[in-house]
Amino acid sequence: MRTTIAKIIFSLSVLLVLMGLTGLALSAAPRKAEKTSPTVTTPAPPARTAMVITIDAPITPVVAEYIIKSIDAAAKSNAEAIIIQLNTPGGLVDSTNEIILKMMSSAVPTVVYVSPSGGRAASAGVFITLAANIAAMAPTTHIGAASPVQMQGTMDKTMAKQVTNDLAAMIRGIAEKRGRNAKWAEEAVRKSVSITETEALKLGVIDLIAPDVNSLIKQIDGRTVDVILGKKTLRTADAVLKEHPMGFRYKLLGIISNPNIAYILMILGFYGLYFELSNPGAIFPGVAGAICLILAFYALQTLPINYAGLMLIILAIILFIAEAFITSHGVLGVGGTIAMLFGSLMLIDSPDPSLRISWAVIIPVVAASSLLFIITVTVAVR
């Protein structure tokens, strides 16, 4: 009897254990994942940008290339606008024309902002400012004096009249295209008038006055302008300002294009070639002189050069060399000094100080050149 009861209890225990193990196994089995709807994330729209470049120099081929390439970069990056911070005394007509043609055919709105306070848009700067879709100025700036003598150099009366008429028609057309004061624009060319930023706003020469770029992009927000592809409404209130600085190439070419640097390079080039010819096989003076001359001629072709001045400088060097071979009692040396002095003064033919060679450079170079050539050649002959 006891054996039978024990068997029943054992059987029940085994059954309970098996049931427990089965339940444990079922609880441990992986559950089917509940079906959930996938979360759809909408990518955030790209931040709007406004490209900013700064021009604080005369308008030269280097500056023109930089502006043109920057406008292309702004269009490629789908910028809302390109802002040209401008402070210039003027520049060359050909370079100005290239910039204006690019601005007029640009797919991205162009904004010219004459700044900083105390800055100006003179001569070529007037044309560039009026050609922009939006023209703005900072407080205490001025614009005007777009007479051709500042852009072309000295001209005779007939040529000056022809150039004046041509530039007057050009600036009048630009002003009319952009809906600005064409009468004042023409007077800026014919009479060299100049006005402050408040006068410019009152006369309809510019669109607005802004203390800084951040204020500028808020003021131009919502304005509709005409670009090459049609009308475009600016959305710049929350735009990110993206600087597009000059690269090393433009900076280097800008330095070389400085009239004083170009003049010094030319003189050094003549020195190098002379010493190479007087000491055949030295190599270094000839190589250095050739490099300096090539760089100088690159710079000079970007400037309003008077070739009479260049010929006088070459004549001066010839006279210095001749002084060592001909007994002139110093007449040739004095003639060479005078020729180099006048040649240096005439070399850059522009009334704009930023495009002329400084007296602080001319006097030391002429004096040093006269002494160096005469002493060197005299010693070599003796």
C-alpha positions as CSV (number, residue, x, y, z in Angstrom):
1,M,0.0,0.0,0.0
2,R,2.7,2.3,1.0
3,T,4.6,1.4,-2.2
4,T,1.6,2.3,-4.3
5,I,1.1,5.7,-2.6
6,A,4.8,6.5,-3.0
7,K,4.6,5.7,-6.7
8,I,1.6,8.0,-7.1
9,I,3.4,10.8,-5.3
10,F,6.5,10.3,-7.4
11,S,4.5,10.3,-10.6
12,L,2.7,13.5,-9.5
13,S,6.0,15.2,-8.6
14,V,7.5,14.2,-12.0
15,L,4.4,15.6,-13.7
16,L,4.6,18.9,-11.8
17,V,8.3,19.2,-12.6
18,L,7.6,18.6,-16.3
19,M,4.8,21.1,-16.3
20,G,7.1,23.6,-14.6
21,L,9.8,23.0,-17.1
22,T,7.4,23.4,-20.0
23,G,6.1,26.6,-18.6
24,L,9.6,27.9,-18.1
25,A,10.5,27.0,-21.7
26,L,7.4,28.7,-23.0
27,S,8.2,31.8,-21.0
28,A,11.7,31.8,-22.3
29,A,10.8,31.5,-25.9
30,P,11.2,34.7,-28.0
31,R,8.0,36.6,-28.5
32,K,7.0,37.8,-31.9
33,A,7.9,41.4,-32.4
34,E,5.0,43.7,-32.4
35,K,4.5,45.4,-35.7
36,T,5.3,49.1,-35.5
37,S,5.0,51.6,-38.2
38,P,8.4,52.9,-39.4
39,T,9.4,56.5,-38.3
40,V,9.8,58.7,-41.3
41,T,12.4,61.5,-40.8
42,T,12.2,64.5,-43.1
43,P,15.6,65.9,-43.8
44,A,16.0,69.5,-42.7
45,P,16.2,72.0,-45.6
46,P,19.8,73.3,-46.2
47,A,20.6,76.6,-44.5
48,R,20.3,79.6,-46.7
49,T,23.7,81.4,-47.3
50,A,24.8,84.8,-48.5
51,M,28.4,85.0,-49.8
52,V,30.5,87.9,-48.8
53,I,33.6,89.2,-50.5
54,T,35.7,92.3,-49.6
55,I,37.3,94.7,-52.1
56,D,39.5,97.3,-50.6
57,A,41.8,98.2,-53.5
58,P,41.8,99.8,-57.0
59,I,39.9,97.9,-59.7
60,T,42.5,96.0,-61.6
61,P,42.4,92.8,-63.7
62,V,43.3,90.8,-60.6
63,V,40.3,92.3,-58.7
64,A,38.0,91.8,-61.7
65,E,38.9,88.1,-61.9
66,Y,38.4,87.6,-58.2
67,I,34.9,89.2,-58.3
68,I,33.9,87.2,-61.4
69,K,35.0,83.9,-60.0
70,S,33.3,84.7,-56.7
71,I,30.0,85.4,-58.5
72,D,30.3,82.0,-60.2
73,A,31.0,80.3,-56.9
74,A,28.0,82.0,-55.3
75,A,25.7,80.8,-58.2
76,K,27.2,77.2,-57.9
77,S,26.5,77.1,-54.2
78,N,22.9,78.4,-54.7
79,A,23.6,81.4,-52.4
80,E,20.7,83.8,-51.8
81,A,23.0,86.6,-52.8
82,I,26.6,87.7,-53.1
83,I,27.5,90.8,-51.1
84,I,30.5,92.8,-52.4
85,Q,31.9,95.0,-49.6
86,L,33.4,97.8,-51.6
87,N,35.9,100.5,-50.8
88,T,37.8,101.7,-53.9
89,P,39.4,104.9,-55.3
90,G,38.7,103.7,-58.8
91,G,40.4,101.6,-61.4
92,L,40.7,100.6,-65.0
93,V,37.9,100.8,-67.5
94,D,38.4,97.4,-69.1
95,S,38.4,95.7,-65.7
96,T,35.3,97.6,-64.7
97,N,33.5,96.6,-67.9
98,E,34.3,92.9,-67.2
99,I,32.8,93.2,-63.7
100,I,29.7,95.0,-64.9
101,L,29.0,92.5,-67.7
102,K,29.2,89.6,-65.2
103,M,26.9,91.4,-62.7
104,M,24.3,92.1,-65.4
105,S,24.3,88.5,-66.5
106,S,24.5,86.9,-63.1
107,A,22.0,84.2,-61.9
108,V,22.6,85.1,-58.3
109,P,21.5,88.6,-57.0
110,T,24.4,91.0,-56.5
111,V,24.5,93.4,-53.5
112,V,27.2,96.1,-53.4
113,Y,27.8,97.5,-49.9
114,V,30.0,100.5,-49.8
115,S,31.9,100.1,-46.5
116,P,33.4,100.5,-43.9
117,S,32.5,103.9,-42.5
118,G,34.9,106.4,-44.1
119,G,35.1,104.3,-47.3
120,R,34.1,105.3,-50.8
121,A,33.0,104.1,-54.2
122,A,34.8,106.5,-56.5
123,S,35.3,106.4,-60.2
124,A,35.0,102.7,-61.3
125,G,33.3,102.1,-57.9
126,V,30.3,104.2,-59.0
127,F,29.7,102.0,-62.0
128,I,30.0,98.8,-60.0
129,T,27.7,100.1,-57.3
130,L,25.0,101.2,-59.7
131,A,25.2,97.8,-61.6
132,A,24.3,95.8,-58.5
133,N,20.7,94.5,-58.0
134,I,20.8,96.2,-54.6
135,A,23.1,99.1,-53.7
136,A,23.8,100.0,-50.1
137,M,26.2,102.2,-48.2
138,A,27.4,102.3,-44.6
139,P,27.2,105.5,-42.6
140,T,29.8,108.1,-43.3
141,T,30.7,106.9,-46.7
142,H,30.5,108.7,-50.1
143,I,30.1,107.9,-53.8
144,G,30.9,109.7,-57.0
145,A,33.6,111.4,-59.1
146,A,33.4,109.0,-62.0
147,S,35.2,111.2,-64.5
148,P,37.1,109.3,-67.2
149,V,40.4,111.0,-66.4
150,Q,40.5,109.0,-63.2
151,M,39.9,105.8,-65.1
152,Q,41.9,106.3,-68.3
153,G,44.8,108.6,-67.4
154,T,45.6,111.9,-69.1
155,M,44.0,112.4,-72.5
156,D,43.9,115.2,-75.0
157,K,40.6,117.1,-75.3
158,T,39.2,115.2,-78.3
159,M,39.9,111.8,-76.7
160,A,38.6,113.0,-73.3
161,K,35.3,114.1,-74.9
162,Q,34.9,110.8,-76.7
163,V,35.6,108.8,-73.6
164,T,33.4,111.0,-71.5
165,N,30.4,110.6,-73.9
166,D,30.9,106.8,-74.0
167,L,31.1,106.4,-70.2
168,A,28.2,108.8,-69.7
169,A,26.0,106.7,-72.0
170,M,27.2,103.5,-70.3
171,I,26.5,104.7,-66.8
172,R,23.1,106.1,-67.8
173,G,22.1,102.8,-69.3
174,I,23.2,100.9,-66.1
175,A,21.2,103.3,-63.9
176,E,18.1,103.0,-66.0
177,K,18.4,99.2,-66.1
178,R,18.5,99.1,-62.3
179,G,15.9,101.8,-61.8
180,R,18.3,104.4,-60.2
181,N,18.9,108.1,-60.7
182,A,20.3,108.2,-64.3
183,K,20.6,112.0,-64.2
184,W,22.9,112.0,-61.2
185,A,24.9,109.0,-62.6
186,E,25.6,111.0,-65.8
187,E,26.7,114.0,-63.8
188,A,29.1,111.8,-61.8
189,V,30.9,111.2,-65.1
190,R,30.6,114.6,-66.7
191,K,30.9,116.8,-63.7
192,S,32.7,114.5,-61.2
193,V,30.0,115.1,-58.5
194,S,30.3,113.2,-55.3
195,I,27.6,112.7,-52.5
196,T,27.3,111.2,-49.1
197,E,25.3,108.1,-48.3
198,T,22.3,110.1,-47.0
199,E,22.2,112.2,-50.2
200,A,22.6,109.1,-52.3
201,L,19.6,107.5,-50.6
202,K,17.5,110.7,-51.0
203,L,18.4,111.0,-54.7
204,G,17.6,107.4,-55.4
205,V,21.2,106.5,-56.2
206,I,21.3,103.6,-53.6
207,D,18.5,101.5,-52.1
208,L,19.4,101.6,-48.4
209,I,21.8,102.5,-45.6
210,A,23.0,99.8,-43.2
211,P,25.5,100.0,-40.3
212,D,26.8,96.5,-40.9
213,V,26.4,93.3,-43.0
214,N,24.1,91.6,-40.4
215,S,21.7,94.6,-40.6
216,L,22.0,94.6,-44.4
217,I,20.9,91.0,-44.9
218,K,17.8,91.7,-42.7
219,Q,16.9,94.9,-44.6
220,I,17.2,93.2,-48.1
221,D,15.0,90.2,-47.0
222,G,11.9,90.0,-49.0
223,R,13.0,92.3,-51.8
224,T,12.4,91.1,-55.4
225,V,15.2,91.7,-58.0
226,D,15.7,90.9,-61.6
227,V,18.4,88.4,-62.4
228,I,19.3,86.7,-65.7
229,L,16.9,83.9,-65.1
230,G,14.0,86.1,-64.1
231,K,12.7,87.6,-60.9
232,K,14.0,86.4,-57.5
233,T,12.7,87.2,-54.0
234,L,15.5,87.3,-51.5
235,R,15.2,85.3,-48.3
236,T,18.2,86.5,-46.3
237,A,16.8,87.2,-42.8
238,D,18.2,84.0,-41.4
239,A,20.9,83.5,-44.0
240,V,24.3,82.3,-42.9
241,L,27.1,84.7,-44.0
242,K,29.8,82.8,-45.9
243,E,33.1,84.6,-46.4
244,H,34.9,84.0,-49.7
245,P,38.3,85.4,-49.1
246,M,41.0,86.0,-51.7
247,G,43.2,82.9,-52.1
248,F,47.0,83.0,-52.1
249,R,47.2,83.5,-55.9
250,Y,45.0,86.6,-55.9
251,K,46.8,88.1,-52.9
252,L,50.2,87.5,-54.6
253,L,49.1,89.0,-57.9
254,G,47.6,91.9,-56.0
255,I,50.9,92.6,-54.4
256,I,52.8,92.4,-57.6
257,S,50.2,94.7,-59.3
258,N,51.0,97.5,-56.8
259,P,52.6,100.3,-58.9
260,N,55.5,100.7,-56.4
261,I,56.2,96.9,-56.4
262,A,56.0,96.7,-60.2
263,Y,58.4,99.6,-60.5
264,I,61.0,98.1,-58.1
265,L,60.7,94.7,-59.9
266,M,61.4,96.4,-63.2
267,I,64.5,98.2,-61.9
268,L,65.8,95.0,-60.3
269,G,65.2,93.1,-63.6
270,F,67.3,95.7,-65.4
271,Y,70.0,95.3,-62.7
272,G,70.0,91.5,-63.1
273,L,70.3,91.5,-66.9
274,Y,73.1,94.1,-66.8
275,F,75.2,92.2,-64.2
276,E,74.7,89.0,-66.2
277,L,75.8,90.6,-69.4
278,S,78.8,92.2,-67.7
279,N,79.8,88.9,-66.0
280,P,78.9,86.1,-68.4
281,G,78.4,82.8,-66.7
282,A,77.2,84.2,-63.3
283,I,73.8,82.8,-64.1
284,F,72.0,83.9,-60.9
285,P,71.8,87.7,-61.8
286,G,70.4,86.8,-65.2
287,V,67.8,84.3,-63.9
288,A,66.7,86.7,-61.1
289,G,66.6,89.6,-63.5
290,A,64.5,87.8,-66.0
291,I,62.0,86.7,-63.4
292,C,61.7,90.2,-62.0
293,L,61.2,91.7,-65.5
294,I,58.5,89.1,-66.4
295,L,56.7,89.8,-63.1
296,A,57.1,93.6,-63.7
297,F,55.7,93.5,-67.2
298,Y,52.7,91.4,-66.0
299,A,52.0,94.1,-63.4
300,L,52.5,96.9,-65.8
301,Q,50.1,95.5,-68.3
302,T,47.4,95.9,-65.7
303,L,48.2,99.5,-65.1
304,P,47.8,102.7,-67.3
305,I,51.4,102.7,-68.6
306,N,53.0,105.6,-70.4
307,Y,55.5,104.0,-72.8
308,A,57.5,107.3,-73.1
309,G,58.2,106.9,-69.4
310,L,59.4,103.3,-70.0
311,M,61.7,104.4,-72.8
312,L,63.2,107.1,-70.6
313,I,64.1,104.5,-68.0
314,I,65.7,102.3,-70.6
315,L,67.6,105.3,-72.0
316,A,68.8,106.2,-68.5
317,I,70.4,102.7,-68.1
318,I,72.1,103.1,-71.5
319,L,73.5,106.5,-70.5
320,F,74.8,105.1,-67.2
321,I,76.7,102.3,-69.0
322,A,78.0,104.8,-71.6
323,E,79.3,107.1,-68.8
324,A,82.0,104.5,-68.0
325,F,83.2,104.2,-71.6
326,I,83.0,107.9,-72.8
327,T,84.7,110.8,-71.3
328,S,81.7,113.1,-70.7
329,H,82.8,114.7,-67.4
330,G,79.6,113.4,-65.8
331,V,77.2,114.7,-68.5
332,L,76.0,111.2,-69.4
333,G,75.6,110.3,-65.8
334,V,73.6,113.4,-65.0
335,G,71.5,112.8,-68.2
336,G,70.8,109.3,-67.1
337,T,69.7,110.4,-63.6
338,I,67.3,113.0,-65.2
339,A,66.0,110.5,-67.7
340,M,65.3,107.9,-64.9
341,L,63.7,110.5,-62.7
342,F,61.3,111.8,-65.4
343,G,60.7,108.2,-66.7
344,S,59.7,107.1,-63.2
345,L,57.3,110.0,-62.9
346,M,55.7,109.3,-66.3
347,L,55.7,105.6,-66.1
348,I,52.2,105.2,-64.5
349,D,50.0,107.7,-66.2
350,S,47.1,108.3,-63.7
351,P,46.1,111.2,-61.5
352,D,44.8,108.6,-59.0
353,P,47.4,108.4,-56.1
354,S,46.7,104.7,-55.6
355,L,47.8,104.0,-59.2
356,R,50.9,106.2,-59.2
357,I,54.5,105.5,-58.0
358,S,55.2,107.1,-54.7
359,W,57.9,109.8,-54.4
360,A,59.2,107.8,-51.4
361,V,60.1,105.0,-53.8
362,I,61.2,107.0,-56.8
363,I,63.8,109.2,-55.1
364,P,65.8,106.3,-53.4
365,V,65.6,104.1,-56.5
366,V,66.9,106.9,-58.8
367,A,69.7,107.9,-56.5
368,A,70.8,104.3,-55.8
369,S,70.6,103.4,-59.5
370,S,72.7,106.3,-60.6
371,L,75.4,105.6,-58.0
372,L,75.4,101.8,-58.5
373,F,75.6,101.9,-62.3
374,I,78.2,104.6,-62.5
375,I,80.5,103.1,-59.7
376,T,80.1,99.5,-60.9
377,V,80.8,100.3,-64.6
378,T,83.7,102.6,-63.8
379,V,85.3,100.0,-61.5
380,A,84.8,97.3,-64.1
381,V,86.4,99.4,-66.9
382,R,89.4,100.3,-64.8
